[in-house]
Amino acid sequence: MKKIYFASDFHLGVDARLSSREREQQIVRWLDKIREDAAEIYLVGDVFDFWFEYKTVVPKGFTRILGKLASLRDAGIPIYFFTGNHDMWMFRYFEEELGIPTYRQPIVRELMGKTFFIGHGDGLGPSDHGYKMIKKVFANPVCQWLFERLHPNFGIWLANYWSGKSRGAERPVKKRFRGADKEWLIAYAHRKLETGDGNIDYFIFGHRHLPIDFTLKNGKSRYINLGEWMHYNSYAVFDGENIGIQFFENENGQIYGNSKSVQQKA
């Protein structure tokens, strides 16, 4: 039986539990494993800790994952890429070189008879106003044009420096499930259901860096957060009937939320 896979927040380019190179090799092993039964693969944002496409230059490295994605596409497996808050300056490189569509906003898609709402999750929900303002600046074509005027050696160094500062500020904070009232993406999903999108079966997001499986107020729709690969190695898989979070090469993965779905490990 073919399956649909969802993963996000690889953050390649920054070291964590493993070095970025080791994590990239691990992700390639995961892609090799799922190619046996993958009907489609959704990469839901922050695959790279930083990415900016100059007209003739892309960031150095990542040859293993790029080569593996090209191989999967050549084998006929559809792959869909969503930009996140760290790789929002992805333009047409994936589409032109790899044949992988790139999405900058959430999409609604029918998959195997179920309705999915899929997006990275940054800037959604009732709060995070500071980031929403910054995102508008970064998405502004004039700002992108100005950044492109910087030499890649300096521009990419500067972006990686600030990304590292931000990542360093996050390290002391232990991620935990805050409860439905304080999880912005759960609040966003509830609002979507209340405003006429009640036919959505699954909300699939990244960004939160915590594997979450949460049954929403209507008792049937579920919010799935894909977690991340710096520590959890978590992803979601849908087989046409059931969806669940799994962990790759991680025997200690934990799922948060209120869903009765059974945790599975790969």
C-alpha positions in Angstrom: 0.0 0.0 0.0 1.3 3.4 -0.9 1.7 6.0 1.8 2.1 9.8 2.0 4.9 11.2 4.1 5.2 14.6 5.8 8.4 16.1 7.4 9.7 19.5 8.3 12.4 21.4 10.2 15.5 19.6 9.1 17.4 22.9 9.6 20.3 21.7 7.6 23.3 24.0 8.0 23.3 24.2 11.8 24.6 21.6 14.1 22.5 20.1 16.9 22.5 16.6 18.4 24.3 15.5 15.3 26.3 17.7 13.0 24.5 19.1 10.0 26.5 16.7 7.7 25.6 13.7 9.9 21.9 14.8 10.0 21.8 15.2 6.3 23.1 11.6 5.9 20.5 10.5 8.3 17.7 12.2 6.3 19.0 10.6 3.1 18.8 7.2 4.8 15.2 8.0 5.7 14.4 9.0 2.1 15.9 5.7 0.9 13.7 3.9 3.3 10.4 5.5 2.4 11.0 5.5 -1.3 9.8 1.8 -1.3 6.2 2.8 -0.6 6.0 6.6 -0.9 3.1 7.9 -3.0 4.0 11.5 -2.3 6.4 13.4 0.0 5.7 16.8 1.6 8.6 18.8 3.0 6.8 21.4 5.1 9.4 24.2 5.7 12.7 25.0 7.2 14.5 22.2 5.4 17.5 24.6 5.5 18.5 26.8 8.4 19.1 29.5 5.8 18.6 29.7 2.0 18.8 32.6 -0.4 18.9 32.2 -4.1 20.9 34.7 -6.0 20.3 34.5 -9.8 23.4 32.5 -10.4 24.3 31.3 -6.8 22.7 29.0 -4.2 24.1 28.2 -0.8 27.1 25.9 -0.6 26.6 22.3 0.5 23.5 20.1 0.8 24.6 18.0 -2.2 23.5 14.7 -0.6 19.9 15.7 0.0 19.6 17.6 -3.3 20.9 14.6 -5.1 18.5 12.2 -3.3 15.5 14.5 -4.0 16.5 14.6 -7.7 16.7 10.8 -7.7 13.3 10.4 -6.1 11.7 12.8 -8.6 13.4 10.9 -11.5 11.8 7.8 -10.1 8.4 9.4 -10.5 7.7 10.2 -6.8 5.9 13.6 -6.4 7.6 15.9 -3.9 6.2 19.2 -2.6 8.3 21.9 -0.9 7.0 24.6 1.5 9.1 27.5 2.5 9.5 28.2 6.2 10.7 31.2 8.2 14.3 30.1 7.7 14.2 29.3 4.0 11.6 31.8 2.8 14.0 33.1 0.2 13.6 30.0 -1.9 12.5 31.1 -5.3 12.5 28.8 -8.4 15.6 26.7 -8.0 13.7 23.6 -6.8 11.1 23.9 -9.5 13.5 24.4 -12.3 16.3 22.0 -11.3 14.4 19.3 -9.4 10.9 19.5 -10.7 9.6 20.1 -7.1 6.8 22.7 -6.7 7.4 25.4 -4.0 4.6 26.8 -1.9 4.8 30.0 0.2 1.3 29.8 1.7 -0.7 26.9 3.2 -2.7 24.8 0.8 -5.8 22.6 1.1 -5.5 19.3 -0.7 -7.6 16.1 -1.1 -5.4 13.1 -0.4 -6.7 9.5 -0.5 -10.2 10.7 0.3 -9.3 13.1 3.2 -8.9 16.8 3.3 -5.5 18.2 4.4 -4.6 21.7 5.3 -0.8 21.9 4.9 1.6 24.7 5.7 4.8 25.5 7.7 2.8 27.4 10.3 4.9 30.5 10.8 2.9 33.7 11.2 -0.4 31.9 11.8 -2.5 32.1 14.9 -3.5 35.0 17.1 -0.1 36.1 18.4 3.5 36.4 17.3 2.9 39.9 16.0 6.6 40.8 15.9 7.5 38.0 13.6 4.5 38.7 11.4 5.9 42.2 10.8 9.4 40.9 10.2 8.0 38.3 7.7 6.4 41.1 5.7 9.7 42.9 5.5 11.6 39.8 4.4 8.9 38.9 1.8 9.1 42.4 0.3 10.5 42.3 -3.2 12.5 45.5 -2.6 14.1 44.1 0.5 15.0 40.9 -1.4 16.5 43.0 -4.2 18.6 45.0 -1.8 19.9 41.8 -0.1 20.7 40.4 -3.5 23.1 43.4 -4.0 25.3 42.0 -1.2 28.1 39.7 -2.3 27.2 36.1 -1.5 30.2 35.6 0.7 29.0 38.4 2.9 25.2 38.0 2.5 25.1 34.3 3.3 27.7 34.7 6.2 25.5 37.5 7.7 22.3 35.5 7.4 23.9 32.4 9.0 25.3 34.6 11.8 21.9 36.0 12.7 20.3 32.5 12.3 22.9 31.2 14.8 22.2 34.0 17.2 18.5 33.2 17.1 19.1 29.5 17.5 21.4 30.1 20.4 18.7 32.1 22.1 16.3 29.2 21.9 18.5 26.5 23.3 17.9 27.1 27.0 14.2 26.9 26.5 12.8 23.3 27.0 10.1 22.7 24.5 6.8 21.6 26.1 3.2 21.3 25.1 1.4 24.4 26.5 -2.1 23.2 26.2 -4.8 23.9 23.7 -5.5 27.5 24.9 -1.8 28.6 24.5 -0.8 26.7 21.3 -1.2 29.3 18.5 -1.6 26.7 15.7 -4.3 24.9 17.6 -6.1 28.2 18.1 -5.7 28.8 14.3 -7.1 25.4 13.4 -10.1 25.9 15.7 -10.8 29.2 14.1 -10.6 27.8 10.6 -13.1 25.1 11.5 -15.4 27.6 13.1 -15.4 29.9 10.0 -16.6 27.5 7.4 -13.7 25.1 6.9 -15.2 22.3 8.9 -14.5 19.7 6.3 -10.7 19.7 7.0 -9.7 16.3 8.4 -6.0 17.1 9.2 -4.1 20.2 9.8 -0.4 19.5 9.1 2.2 22.0 10.3 5.8 22.3 11.2 7.5 25.3 12.9 6.6 24.4 16.4 9.6 21.9 16.8 7.4 19.6 18.9 5.7 16.4 17.7 2.0 17.0 18.5 -1.1 14.9 17.7 -4.2 16.8 18.9 -7.8 16.1 18.3 -9.7 19.3 17.8 -12.9 20.5 19.4 -15.2 19.0 16.7 -14.0 15.6 17.8 -12.8 14.4 14.4 -10.3 16.9 12.9 -6.7 16.6 14.1 -3.8 18.9 14.3 -0.5 17.2 13.6 2.7 19.0 14.2 5.7 17.3 12.6 8.3 18.2 15.2 11.9 18.5 13.9 15.0 16.6 13.0 17.6 18.3 15.3 16.5 16.1 18.2 13.3 14.2 17.5 13.7 12.9 13.9 9.9 12.9 13.7 7.6 12.8 10.7 4.0 11.8 9.9 2.8 9.1 7.6 -0.8 8.6 6.1 -1.8 5.3 4.7 -5.2 6.2 3.4 -7.0 5.3 6.6 -4.8 6.4 9.5 -2.2 9.1 10.1 0.4 9.0 12.8 3.7 10.5 13.9 6.8 8.2 13.7 10.4 8.6 14.6 13.5 7.6 12.5 16.5 6.2 14.3 15.2 7.5 17.6 13.9 5.1 20.2 13.0 7.8 22.7 10.6 9.9 20.6 7.6 11.3 22.4 4.3 12.6 21.0 2.4 15.4 22.8 -1.3 16.3 22.7 -4.5 14.5 23.4 -4.9 12.1 20.5 -5.5 8.4 21.1 -3.5 7.5 18.1 -0.8 4.9 18.8 2.8 6.1 18.7 4.9 4.2 16.2 8.6 4.1 15.7 10.6 3.3 12.6 
